[in-house]
Amino acid sequence: MLEEEGRGVGEAIRQVEIDRREDWAAMLGQVNQTMRAEQKAKDTLTRIWRPLFGIEFGLVYSALGAAFVYAIAYAESPINAVGQIGGYVTTYLGFGASVLGVYVWQRSQEKRNGKA
């Protein structure tokens, strides 16, 4: 009886994995469709915002990381330095996430209105 339950659990896990793969495939199909539509857009900013946003975030994260390490390494009180820098990092990440969130929200409305 225990073996039968074990087989049932194994099959259930396999089914969950299959369903998860199908969900991922559907999601990636939608993402690819959106990115293709952005590439064909007439507006230059719509076509290049993702790469620019990625490059900008990469550069700024690198600079923030270097500044963070420098501040901790050369501070008299590293704990205080972490506390002071934390506010700046949080503010920057908040602004970046806000910009991205507004863009995604607006893009979703454009799709619903048939403008995308």
Buried (B, 14 or more C-beta within 10 A) or exposed (E): EEEEEEEEEEEEEEEEEEEEEEEEEEEEEEEEEEEEEBEEEEEEEBEEBEEEBEEEBEEEBEEBEEEBEEBBEEBEEEEEBBEEBEEEBEEBBEEBEEEEEEBEEEBEEEEEEEEB
